[in-house]
Amino acid sequence: MKNRLAPRAILFEPDHRNRVHLGANLLINGLLDANLEIHPVALGAEPGRFRLVPGPERDIGLSRLSRPPRKDRATTLRLCASMTL
């Protein structure tokens, strides 16, 4: 982005904590004004609603999705070749 190797970036991050870190990283690297989109959803093999199980504080990148019958679920999208980004 900064060196113009990628004209556009589409980012997917369902975990709020990770999105905060992502935003801070973009700010530190001068990329907040870049042509990018951040979507608060996960990508998966099938669309649906899943529960986001947060990773431990020391490694929040270990968050995962599960299928409980609860209302606290994250939305997932299935990315396919015909999808216009």
C-alpha positions, 0 to 999 in steps of 0.5 A: 500500500505505502509503496504502491505494490497493492492499490487496494486492500480488503481486510477482515477481522471479527475480533474487536481487540484485533481490529483496534491493534490493526488500526494502531498498526495502520496509524503507526505505518502511515496507512490510515489514508490508504485505499483499504476497507476493514470489515468486522466479519470472519471469512469461512467455508460457509456463511452463517453466524458463529460465536467468537471465542476470544484468544488469551490476552497474551496472544489474541490472535488465537481467537476462534469461531464455534457454533453455540446456540447463543445470540453472541455470534459473529457474522461470517461470509463465504468469499467466492471467485464471483464476489465483486470486491 
